[in-house]
Amino acid sequence: MSKELSARLVREEFDENPFLPDFYKDPERFAFQTQLFFLLQRYRQQQELRQVDMFQKLLVTDYMFVKDRLFASLNLGEKEMQLYDTVANLLERNIIKPDLVIYLQADTDTLMKNIALRGREMETDITYEYIDALSQVYTEYFFRYQDTPLVIINTNNIDFVHNEDDLKEVIKYIRQPVSGTKFFNPVTEF
């Protein structure tokens, strides 16, 4: 997507989190360390984005800063979440809001298939129930989201990573002016 938009791509740096493999093996024990590392890592990355690049007008990221809070709400106990919220609230003050948010929505079966296709060894033990609960957290968040324009794209029946026509259709849609929330439900012909 970033190539099509001539935009700078900023990816989530999940593989730098030394606690993540341990979290997948023992979520209860390693959830707080994992979430705090992601929070601070994303904060650092977001602060680096504040540096203006005069040659890049657009920036595409594959996550929102709030992503970690959504995961934390699912993974942390009550006391851990209170401490996490204290730190996150201090950091969020310095985060720049995006001009547009694109939520790639899919059902749990599609998400599980995509996780398997990624082939990350540490993700092999992720359960259907966990992904389903996480999907619910995201759905509830975006149902109430009003901070910036939002496009929700149903990705159950498209593959814009491997199908250029699907990507072109998505790009064409998001290039339109957006205010409020818009829903895009593309259909791929078989």
mmCIF file of the C-alpha atoms, coordinates in Angstrom:
data_MODEL
# 
_entry.id   MODEL 
# 
loop_
_atom_site.group_PDB 
_atom_site.id 
_atom_site.type_symbol 
_atom_site.label_atom_id 
_atom_site.label_alt_id 
_atom_site.label_comp_id 
_atom_site.label_asym_id 
_atom_site.label_entity_id 
_atom_site.label_seq_id 
_atom_site.pdbx_PDB_ins_code 
_atom_site.Cartn_x 
_atom_site.Cartn_y 
_atom_site.Cartn_z 
_atom_site.occupancy 
_atom_site.B_iso_or_equiv 
_atom_site.pdbx_formal_charge 
_atom_site.auth_seq_id 
_atom_site.auth_comp_id 
_atom_site.auth_asym_id 
_atom_site.auth_atom_id 
_atom_site.pdbx_PDB_model_num 
ATOM 1   C CA . MET A 1 1   ? 0.000   0.000   0.000  1.00 0.00 ? 1   MET A CA 1 
ATOM 2   C CA . SER A 1 2   ? 2.796   2.415   0.848  1.00 0.00 ? 2   SER A CA 1 
ATOM 3   C CA . LYS A 1 3   ? 4.362   1.922   -2.610 1.00 0.00 ? 3   LYS A CA 1 
ATOM 4   C CA . GLU A 1 4   ? 1.066   2.659   -4.356 1.00 0.00 ? 4   GLU A CA 1 
ATOM 5   C CA . LEU A 1 5   ? 0.669   5.839   -2.305 1.00 0.00 ? 5   LEU A CA 1 
ATOM 6   C CA . SER A 1 6   ? 4.343   6.864   -2.611 1.00 0.00 ? 6   SER A CA 1 
ATOM 7   C CA . ALA A 1 7   ? 4.410   6.947   1.170  1.00 0.00 ? 7   ALA A CA 1 
ATOM 8   C CA . ARG A 1 8   ? 7.016   6.151   3.782  1.00 0.00 ? 8   ARG A CA 1 
ATOM 9   C CA . LEU A 1 9   ? 6.259   2.817   5.472  1.00 0.00 ? 9   LEU A CA 1 
ATOM 10  C CA . VAL A 1 10  ? 6.705   2.401   9.217  1.00 0.00 ? 10  VAL A CA 1 
ATOM 11  C CA . ARG A 1 11  ? 6.277   -1.145  10.459 1.00 0.00 ? 11  ARG A CA 1 
ATOM 12  C CA . GLU A 1 12  ? 5.597   -2.460  13.898 1.00 0.00 ? 12  GLU A CA 1 
ATOM 13  C CA . GLU A 1 13  ? 8.856   -3.829  15.307 1.00 0.00 ? 13  GLU A CA 1 
ATOM 14  C CA . PHE A 1 14  ? 7.355   -6.874  17.038 1.00 0.00 ? 14  PHE A CA 1 
ATOM 15  C CA . ASP A 1 15  ? 10.466  -9.014  16.599 1.00 0.00 ? 15  ASP A CA 1 
ATOM 16  C CA . GLU A 1 16  ? 12.514  -6.693  18.820 1.00 0.00 ? 16  GLU A CA 1 
ATOM 17  C CA . ASN A 1 17  ? 10.403  -7.540  21.884 1.00 0.00 ? 17  ASN A CA 1 
ATOM 18  C CA . PRO A 1 18  ? 12.481  -10.052 23.885 1.00 0.00 ? 18  PRO A CA 1 
ATOM 19  C CA . PHE A 1 19  ? 9.451   -11.024 25.993 1.00 0.00 ? 19  PHE A CA 1 
ATOM 20  C CA . LEU A 1 20  ? 7.133   -11.959 23.126 1.00 0.00 ? 20  LEU A CA 1 
ATOM 21  C CA . PRO A 1 21  ? 8.217   -15.606 22.641 1.00 0.00 ? 21  PRO A CA 1 
ATOM 22  C CA . ASP A 1 22  ? 7.893   -16.138 26.413 1.00 0.00 ? 22  ASP A CA 1 
ATOM 23  C CA . PHE A 1 23  ? 4.463   -14.487 26.375 1.00 0.00 ? 23  PHE A CA 1 
ATOM 24  C CA . TYR A 1 24  ? 3.193   -16.964 23.793 1.00 0.00 ? 24  TYR A CA 1 
ATOM 25  C CA . LYS A 1 25  ? 4.405   -19.845 25.987 1.00 0.00 ? 25  LYS A CA 1 
ATOM 26  C CA . ASP A 1 26  ? 3.193   -18.428 29.336 1.00 0.00 ? 26  ASP A CA 1 
ATOM 27  C CA . PRO A 1 27  ? 0.880   -15.427 28.789 1.00 0.00 ? 27  PRO A CA 1 
ATOM 28  C CA . GLU A 1 28  ? -0.037  -14.907 32.415 1.00 0.00 ? 28  GLU A CA 1 
ATOM 29  C CA . ARG A 1 29  ? 3.571   -14.686 33.558 1.00 0.00 ? 29  ARG A CA 1 
ATOM 30  C CA . PHE A 1 30  ? 4.940   -12.526 30.723 1.00 0.00 ? 30  PHE A CA 1 
ATOM 31  C CA . ALA A 1 31  ? 1.987   -10.325 29.728 1.00 0.00 ? 31  ALA A CA 1 
ATOM 32  C CA . PHE A 1 32  ? 3.002   -7.200  31.655 1.00 0.00 ? 32  PHE A CA 1 
ATOM 33  C CA . GLN A 1 33  ? 6.623   -7.166  30.475 1.00 0.00 ? 33  GLN A CA 1 
ATOM 34  C CA . THR A 1 34  ? 5.521   -7.810  26.901 1.00 0.00 ? 34  THR A CA 1 
ATOM 35  C CA . GLN A 1 35  ? 2.922   -5.031  26.922 1.00 0.00 ? 35  GLN A CA 1 
ATOM 36  C CA . LEU A 1 36  ? 5.179   -2.498  28.625 1.00 0.00 ? 36  LEU A CA 1 
ATOM 37  C CA . PHE A 1 37  ? 7.986   -3.187  26.154 1.00 0.00 ? 37  PHE A CA 1 
ATOM 38  C CA . PHE A 1 38  ? 5.596   -2.684  23.207 1.00 0.00 ? 38  PHE A CA 1 
ATOM 39  C CA . LEU A 1 39  ? 4.194   0.500   24.729 1.00 0.00 ? 39  LEU A CA 1 
ATOM 40  C CA . LEU A 1 40  ? 7.622   2.072   25.205 1.00 0.00 ? 40  LEU A CA 1 
ATOM 41  C CA . GLN A 1 41  ? 8.912   0.824   21.860 1.00 0.00 ? 41  GLN A CA 1 
ATOM 42  C CA . ARG A 1 42  ? 5.921   2.282   19.998 1.00 0.00 ? 42  ARG A CA 1 
ATOM 43  C CA . TYR A 1 43  ? 6.243   5.535   21.903 1.00 0.00 ? 43  TYR A CA 1 
ATOM 44  C CA . ARG A 1 44  ? 9.895   5.826   20.845 1.00 0.00 ? 44  ARG A CA 1 
ATOM 45  C CA . GLN A 1 45  ? 8.970   5.022   17.257 1.00 0.00 ? 45  GLN A CA 1 
ATOM 46  C CA . GLN A 1 46  ? 6.144   7.574   17.260 1.00 0.00 ? 46  GLN A CA 1 
ATOM 47  C CA . GLN A 1 47  ? 8.482   10.248  18.613 1.00 0.00 ? 47  GLN A CA 1 
ATOM 48  C CA . GLU A 1 48  ? 10.883  9.554   15.756 1.00 0.00 ? 48  GLU A CA 1 
ATOM 49  C CA . LEU A 1 49  ? 7.976   10.098  13.337 1.00 0.00 ? 49  LEU A CA 1 
ATOM 50  C CA . ARG A 1 50  ? 7.598   13.640  14.625 1.00 0.00 ? 50  ARG A CA 1 
ATOM 51  C CA . GLN A 1 51  ? 10.703  14.533  12.640 1.00 0.00 ? 51  GLN A CA 1 
ATOM 52  C CA . VAL A 1 52  ? 9.354   16.062  9.450  1.00 0.00 ? 52  VAL A CA 1 
ATOM 53  C CA . ASP A 1 53  ? 10.548  14.515  6.211  1.00 0.00 ? 53  ASP A CA 1 
ATOM 54  C CA . MET A 1 54  ? 10.287  17.236  3.577  1.00 0.00 ? 54  MET A CA 1 
ATOM 55  C CA . PHE A 1 55  ? 10.441  14.683  0.753  1.00 0.00 ? 55  PHE A CA 1 
ATOM 56  C CA . GLN A 1 56  ? 7.731   12.305  2.045  1.00 0.00 ? 56  GLN A CA 1 
ATOM 57  C CA . LYS A 1 57  ? 4.268   13.787  2.208  1.00 0.00 ? 57  LYS A CA 1 
ATOM 58  C CA . LEU A 1 58  ? 2.553   10.571  3.271  1.00 0.00 ? 58  LEU A CA 1 
ATOM 59  C CA . LEU A 1 59  ? 3.304   8.108   6.016  1.00 0.00 ? 59  LEU A CA 1 
ATOM 60  C CA . VAL A 1 60  ? 1.756   4.646   6.328  1.00 0.00 ? 60  VAL A CA 1 
ATOM 61  C CA . THR A 1 61  ? 2.069   2.646   9.537  1.00 0.00 ? 61  THR A CA 1 
ATOM 62  C CA . ASP A 1 62  ? 0.857   -0.888  10.109 1.00 0.00 ? 62  ASP A CA 1 
ATOM 63  C CA . TYR A 1 63  ? -0.380  -0.111  13.620 1.00 0.00 ? 63  TYR A CA 1 
ATOM 64  C CA . MET A 1 64  ? -1.956  2.597   15.758 1.00 0.00 ? 64  MET A CA 1 
ATOM 65  C CA . PHE A 1 65  ? -0.403  3.654   19.037 1.00 0.00 ? 65  PHE A CA 1 
ATOM 66  C CA . VAL A 1 66  ? -3.532  2.460   20.848 1.00 0.00 ? 66  VAL A CA 1 
ATOM 67  C CA . LYS A 1 67  ? -2.952  -1.077  19.552 1.00 0.00 ? 67  LYS A CA 1 
ATOM 68  C CA . ASP A 1 68  ? -0.915  -1.976  22.597 1.00 0.00 ? 68  ASP A CA 1 
ATOM 69  C CA . ARG A 1 69  ? -3.639  -0.763  24.958 1.00 0.00 ? 69  ARG A CA 1 
ATOM 70  C CA . LEU A 1 70  ? -6.163  -2.991  23.189 1.00 0.00 ? 70  LEU A CA 1 
ATOM 71  C CA . PHE A 1 71  ? -3.914  -6.004  23.659 1.00 0.00 ? 71  PHE A CA 1 
ATOM 72  C CA . ALA A 1 72  ? -3.157  -4.992  27.244 1.00 0.00 ? 72  ALA A CA 1 
ATOM 73  C CA . SER A 1 73  ? -6.860  -4.812  28.094 1.00 0.00 ? 73  SER A CA 1 
ATOM 74  C CA . LEU A 1 74  ? -7.121  -8.451  27.093 1.00 0.00 ? 74  LEU A CA 1 
ATOM 75  C CA . ASN A 1 75  ? -3.832  -9.703  28.548 1.00 0.00 ? 75  ASN A CA 1 
ATOM 76  C CA . LEU A 1 76  ? -3.357  -7.898  31.862 1.00 0.00 ? 76  LEU A CA 1 
ATOM 77  C CA . GLY A 1 77  ? -4.949  -8.336  35.252 1.00 0.00 ? 77  GLY A CA 1 
ATOM 78  C CA . GLU A 1 78  ? -6.705  -5.440  36.985 1.00 0.00 ? 78  GLU A CA 1 
ATOM 79  C CA . LYS A 1 79  ? -3.716  -4.129  38.985 1.00 0.00 ? 79  LYS A CA 1 
ATOM 80  C CA . GLU A 1 80  ? -1.321  -4.510  36.070 1.00 0.00 ? 80  GLU A CA 1 
ATOM 81  C CA . MET A 1 81  ? -3.776  -2.692  33.807 1.00 0.00 ? 81  MET A CA 1 
ATOM 82  C CA . GLN A 1 82  ? -4.017  0.207   36.270 1.00 0.00 ? 82  GLN A CA 1 
ATOM 83  C CA . LEU A 1 83  ? -0.229  0.606   36.251 1.00 0.00 ? 83  LEU A CA 1 
ATOM 84  C CA . TYR A 1 84  ? -0.122  0.203   32.474 1.00 0.00 ? 84  TYR A CA 1 
ATOM 85  C CA . ASP A 1 85  ? -2.831  2.880   32.075 1.00 0.00 ? 85  ASP A CA 1 
ATOM 86  C CA . THR A 1 86  ? -0.867  5.299   34.261 1.00 0.00 ? 86  THR A CA 1 
ATOM 87  C CA . VAL A 1 87  ? 2.194   4.988   32.036 1.00 0.00 ? 87  VAL A CA 1 
ATOM 88  C CA . ALA A 1 88  ? 0.195   4.946   28.779 1.00 0.00 ? 88  ALA A CA 1 
ATOM 89  C CA . ASN A 1 89  ? -1.785  8.059   29.725 1.00 0.00 ? 89  ASN A CA 1 
ATOM 90  C CA . LEU A 1 90  ? 1.445   9.987   30.297 1.00 0.00 ? 90  LEU A CA 1 
ATOM 91  C CA . LEU A 1 91  ? 2.873   8.903   26.956 1.00 0.00 ? 91  LEU A CA 1 
ATOM 92  C CA . GLU A 1 92  ? -0.277  9.358   24.855 1.00 0.00 ? 92  GLU A CA 1 
ATOM 93  C CA . ARG A 1 93  ? -0.197  13.117  25.372 1.00 0.00 ? 93  ARG A CA 1 
ATOM 94  C CA . ASN A 1 94  ? 2.705   13.332  22.920 1.00 0.00 ? 94  ASN A CA 1 
ATOM 95  C CA . ILE A 1 95  ? 1.303   11.133  20.171 1.00 0.00 ? 95  ILE A CA 1 
ATOM 96  C CA . ILE A 1 96  ? 0.240   12.782  16.926 1.00 0.00 ? 96  ILE A CA 1 
ATOM 97  C CA . LYS A 1 97  ? -3.138  11.653  15.629 1.00 0.00 ? 97  LYS A CA 1 
ATOM 98  C CA . PRO A 1 98  ? -3.217  10.160  12.140 1.00 0.00 ? 98  PRO A CA 1 
ATOM 99  C CA . ASP A 1 99  ? -5.054  11.888  9.298  1.00 0.00 ? 99  ASP A CA 1 
ATOM 100 C CA . LEU A 1 100 ? -6.854  8.647   8.438  1.00 0.00 ? 100 LEU A CA 1 
ATOM 101 C CA . VAL A 1 101 ? -7.209  5.274   10.141 1.00 0.00 ? 101 VAL A CA 1 
ATOM 102 C CA . ILE A 1 102 ? -7.829  2.138   8.100  1.00 0.00 ? 102 ILE A CA 1 
ATOM 103 C CA . TYR A 1 103 ? -9.099  -0.851  10.064 1.00 0.00 ? 103 TYR A CA 1 
ATOM 104 C CA . LEU A 1 104 ? -8.672  -4.133  8.200  1.00 0.00 ? 104 LEU A CA 1 
ATOM 105 C CA . GLN A 1 105 ? -11.500 -6.183  9.649  1.00 0.00 ? 105 GLN A CA 1 
ATOM 106 C CA . ALA A 1 106 ? -11.817 -9.943  9.218  1.00 0.00 ? 106 ALA A CA 1 
ATOM 107 C CA . ASP A 1 107 ? -13.645 -12.777 10.917 1.00 0.00 ? 107 ASP A CA 1 
ATOM 108 C CA . THR A 1 108 ? -11.742 -15.054 13.280 1.00 0.00 ? 108 THR A CA 1 
ATOM 109 C CA . ASP A 1 109 ? -11.410 -17.882 10.741 1.00 0.00 ? 109 ASP A CA 1 
ATOM 110 C CA . THR A 1 110 ? -9.748  -15.518 8.256  1.00 0.00 ? 110 THR A CA 1 
ATOM 111 C CA . LEU A 1 111 ? -7.460  -14.106 10.956 1.00 0.00 ? 111 LEU A CA 1 
ATOM 112 C CA . MET A 1 112 ? -6.371  -17.608 12.012 1.00 0.00 ? 112 MET A CA 1 
ATOM 113 C CA . LYS A 1 113 ? -5.673  -18.516 8.376  1.00 0.00 ? 113 LYS A CA 1 
ATOM 114 C CA . ASN A 1 114 ? -3.591  -15.342 7.931  1.00 0.00 ? 114 ASN A CA 1 
ATOM 115 C CA . ILE A 1 115 ? -1.618  -16.051 11.112 1.00 0.00 ? 115 ILE A CA 1 
ATOM 116 C CA . ALA A 1 116 ? -0.839  -19.557 9.845  1.00 0.00 ? 116 ALA A CA 1 
ATOM 117 C CA . LEU A 1 117 ? 0.212   -18.185 6.438  1.00 0.00 ? 117 LEU A CA 1 
ATOM 118 C CA . ARG A 1 118 ? 2.629   -15.745 8.120  1.00 0.00 ? 118 ARG A CA 1 
ATOM 119 C CA . GLY A 1 119 ? 4.482   -18.732 9.479  1.00 0.00 ? 119 GLY A CA 1 
ATOM 120 C CA . ARG A 1 120 ? 5.902   -17.104 12.595 1.00 0.00 ? 120 ARG A CA 1 
ATOM 121 C CA . GLU A 1 121 ? 7.032   -19.944 14.828 1.00 0.00 ? 121 GLU A CA 1 
ATOM 122 C CA . MET A 1 122 ? 6.206   -18.104 18.052 1.00 0.00 ? 122 MET A CA 1 
ATOM 123 C CA . GLU A 1 123 ? 2.562   -17.718 16.924 1.00 0.00 ? 123 GLU A CA 1 
ATOM 124 C CA . THR A 1 124 ? 1.870   -21.439 16.491 1.00 0.00 ? 124 THR A CA 1 
ATOM 125 C CA . ASP A 1 125 ? 0.201   -21.745 19.898 1.00 0.00 ? 125 ASP A CA 1 
ATOM 126 C CA . ILE A 1 126 ? -2.204  -18.811 19.483 1.00 0.00 ? 126 ILE A CA 1 
ATOM 127 C CA . THR A 1 127 ? -5.691  -20.092 20.141 1.00 0.00 ? 127 THR A CA 1 
ATOM 128 C CA . TYR A 1 128 ? -8.859  -19.433 18.204 1.00 0.00 ? 128 TYR A CA 1 
ATOM 129 C CA . GLU A 1 129 ? -10.444 -18.177 21.432 1.00 0.00 ? 129 GLU A CA 1 
ATOM 130 C CA . TYR A 1 130 ? -7.685  -15.615 21.991 1.00 0.00 ? 130 TYR A CA 1 
ATOM 131 C CA . ILE A 1 131 ? -7.936  -14.246 18.439 1.00 0.00 ? 131 ILE A CA 1 
ATOM 132 C CA . ASP A 1 132 ? -11.721 -14.176 18.699 1.00 0.00 ? 132 ASP A CA 1 
ATOM 133 C CA . ALA A 1 133 ? -11.543 -12.211 21.978 1.00 0.00 ? 133 ALA A CA 1 
ATOM 134 C CA . LEU A 1 134 ? -8.971  -9.831  20.464 1.00 0.00 ? 134 LEU A CA 1 
ATOM 135 C CA . SER A 1 135 ? -11.202 -9.313  17.441 1.00 0.00 ? 135 SER A CA 1 
ATOM 136 C CA . GLN A 1 136 ? -14.054 -8.387  19.785 1.00 0.00 ? 136 GLN A CA 1 
ATOM 137 C CA . VAL A 1 137 ? -11.825 -5.841  21.563 1.00 0.00 ? 137 VAL A CA 1 
ATOM 138 C CA . TYR A 1 138 ? -10.955 -4.234  18.216 1.00 0.00 ? 138 TYR A CA 1 
ATOM 139 C CA . THR A 1 139 ? -14.577 -4.240  17.043 1.00 0.00 ? 139 THR A CA 1 
ATOM 140 C CA . GLU A 1 140 ? -15.742 -2.540  20.238 1.00 0.00 ? 140 GLU A CA 1 
ATOM 141 C CA . TYR A 1 141 ? -12.940 0.027   20.013 1.00 0.00 ? 141 TYR A CA 1 
ATOM 142 C CA . PHE A 1 142 ? -13.659 0.990   16.420 1.00 0.00 ? 142 PHE A CA 1 
ATOM 143 C CA . PHE A 1 143 ? -17.415 1.001   17.025 1.00 0.00 ? 143 PHE A CA 1 
ATOM 144 C CA . ARG A 1 144 ? -16.822 3.974   19.357 1.00 0.00 ? 144 ARG A CA 1 
ATOM 145 C CA . TYR A 1 145 ? -13.864 5.525   17.504 1.00 0.00 ? 145 TYR A CA 1 
ATOM 146 C CA . GLN A 1 146 ? -14.339 9.182   16.554 1.00 0.00 ? 146 GLN A CA 1 
ATOM 147 C CA . ASP A 1 147 ? -10.868 10.747  16.844 1.00 0.00 ? 147 ASP A CA 1 
ATOM 148 C CA . THR A 1 148 ? -10.082 10.860  13.113 1.00 0.00 ? 148 THR A CA 1 
ATOM 149 C CA . PRO A 1 149 ? -11.635 9.760   9.835  1.00 0.00 ? 149 PRO A CA 1 
ATOM 150 C CA . LEU A 1 150 ? -11.933 5.964   9.773  1.00 0.00 ? 150 LEU A CA 1 
ATOM 151 C CA . VAL A 1 151 ? -12.281 3.467   6.937  1.00 0.00 ? 151 VAL A CA 1 
ATOM 152 C CA . ILE A 1 152 ? -13.267 -0.065  7.951  1.00 0.00 ? 152 ILE A CA 1 
ATOM 153 C CA . ILE A 1 153 ? -12.425 -2.581  5.226  1.00 0.00 ? 153 ILE A CA 1 
ATOM 154 C CA . ASN A 1 154 ? -13.874 -6.085  5.284  1.00 0.00 ? 154 ASN A CA 1 
ATOM 155 C CA . THR A 1 155 ? -10.901 -8.226  4.244  1.00 0.00 ? 155 THR A CA 1 
ATOM 156 C CA . ASN A 1 156 ? -12.580 -11.639 4.420  1.00 0.00 ? 156 ASN A CA 1 
ATOM 157 C CA . ASN A 1 157 ? -12.882 -11.994 0.649  1.00 0.00 ? 157 ASN A CA 1 
ATOM 158 C CA . ILE A 1 158 ? -9.877  -10.071 -0.654 1.00 0.00 ? 158 ILE A CA 1 
ATOM 159 C CA . ASP A 1 159 ? -6.125  -10.498 -0.630 1.00 0.00 ? 159 ASP A CA 1 
ATOM 160 C CA . PHE A 1 160 ? -4.511  -7.161  -1.357 1.00 0.00 ? 160 PHE A CA 1 
ATOM 161 C CA . VAL A 1 161 ? -1.098  -8.518  -0.374 1.00 0.00 ? 161 VAL A CA 1 
ATOM 162 C CA . HIS A 1 162 ? -0.985  -11.041 -3.233 1.00 0.00 ? 162 HIS A CA 1 
ATOM 163 C CA . ASN A 1 163 ? -3.704  -9.749  -5.590 1.00 0.00 ? 163 ASN A CA 1 
ATOM 164 C CA . GLU A 1 164 ? -2.869  -6.452  -7.274 1.00 0.00 ? 164 GLU A CA 1 
ATOM 165 C CA . ASP A 1 165 ? -6.476  -5.866  -8.404 1.00 0.00 ? 165 ASP A CA 1 
ATOM 166 C CA . ASP A 1 166 ? -7.655  -6.076  -4.788 1.00 0.00 ? 166 ASP A CA 1 
ATOM 167 C CA . LEU A 1 167 ? -4.952  -3.616  -3.746 1.00 0.00 ? 167 LEU A CA 1 
ATOM 168 C CA . LYS A 1 168 ? -5.916  -1.181  -6.512 1.00 0.00 ? 168 LYS A CA 1 
ATOM 169 C CA . GLU A 1 169 ? -9.554  -1.333  -5.420 1.00 0.00 ? 169 GLU A CA 1 
ATOM 170 C CA . VAL A 1 170 ? -8.603  -0.584  -1.799 1.00 0.00 ? 170 VAL A CA 1 
ATOM 171 C CA . ILE A 1 171 ? -6.278  2.280   -2.834 1.00 0.00 ? 171 ILE A CA 1 
ATOM 172 C CA . LYS A 1 172 ? -8.967  3.767   -5.072 1.00 0.00 ? 172 LYS A CA 1 
ATOM 173 C CA . TYR A 1 173 ? -11.412 3.696   -2.175 1.00 0.00 ? 173 TYR A CA 1 
ATOM 174 C CA . ILE A 1 174 ? -9.115  5.272   0.421  1.00 0.00 ? 174 ILE A CA 1 
ATOM 175 C CA . ARG A 1 175 ? -8.043  8.050   -1.953 1.00 0.00 ? 175 ARG A CA 1 
ATOM 176 C CA . GLN A 1 176 ? -11.591 9.414   -1.763 1.00 0.00 ? 176 GLN A CA 1 
ATOM 177 C CA . PRO A 1 177 ? -12.160 12.142  0.827  1.00 0.00 ? 177 PRO A CA 1 
ATOM 178 C CA . VAL A 1 178 ? -13.222 10.616  4.125  1.00 0.00 ? 178 VAL A CA 1 
ATOM 179 C CA . SER A 1 179 ? -14.974 12.199  7.058  1.00 0.00 ? 179 SER A CA 1 
ATOM 180 C CA . GLY A 1 180 ? -16.463 10.244  9.910  1.00 0.00 ? 180 GLY A CA 1 
ATOM 181 C CA . THR A 1 181 ? -16.576 6.481   9.431  1.00 0.00 ? 181 THR A CA 1 
ATOM 182 C CA . LYS A 1 182 ? -16.864 4.725   6.077  1.00 0.00 ? 182 LYS A CA 1 
ATOM 183 C CA . PHE A 1 183 ? -17.271 1.017   5.440  1.00 0.00 ? 183 PHE A CA 1 
ATOM 184 C CA . PHE A 1 184 ? -15.791 -0.747  2.428  1.00 0.00 ? 184 PHE A CA 1 
ATOM 185 C CA . ASN A 1 185 ? -16.866 -4.278  1.594  1.00 0.00 ? 185 ASN A CA 1 
ATOM 186 C CA . PRO A 1 186 ? -15.038 -5.255  -1.607 1.00 0.00 ? 186 PRO A CA 1 
ATOM 187 C CA . VAL A 1 187 ? -16.008 -8.428  -3.398 1.00 0.00 ? 187 VAL A CA 1 
ATOM 188 C CA . THR A 1 188 ? -13.531 -10.479 -5.368 1.00 0.00 ? 188 THR A CA 1 
ATOM 189 C CA . GLU A 1 189 ? -14.829 -12.411 -8.350 1.00 0.00 ? 189 GLU A CA 1 
ATOM 190 C CA . PHE A 1 190 ? -13.891 -16.086 -8.321 1.00 0.00 ? 190 PHE A CA 1 
# 
